[in-house]
Amino acid sequence: MIHTAIEMPAVRLSGAVLIIEAFRCWRRAHLAGLAAAPRLYRLLAPSRRPMLAPALDSLMRLFEDSLGRPPALGTKGLSADEALLLDLLDTAADIATPFGSALRSTRVMMAEGV
């Protein structure tokens, strides 16, 4: 018997909410010693943006490297690190570094609705 596909409604999160949810998911995975990419994929799949998982995994890793320390998570509202990441995604000029490339890639993918 052939079954018809069940349509799953897309749950689109705004750009900032998606980035922060992904950031927190990534950080919690690292704190637990787990691979972040599969968890990011599961987080992003309902919004039909699972292809952002590798880009966000790379962005978060490079962000941590740029900070020189583990980034802080917000508990009530945004942490300073979360606010900085959002600000960099919105306003940072093209930076000729791996982190700058990750920022550009993420901006493009978010703009394209990937």
Secondary structure, DSSP 8 states (H G I E B T S, - for coil): --------------HHHHHHHHHHHHHHHHHTT--HHHHHHHHHGGGT-TTHHHHHHHHHHHHHHHHTS-----SSS--HHHHHHHHHHHH----SSHHHHHHHHHHHHHHTT-
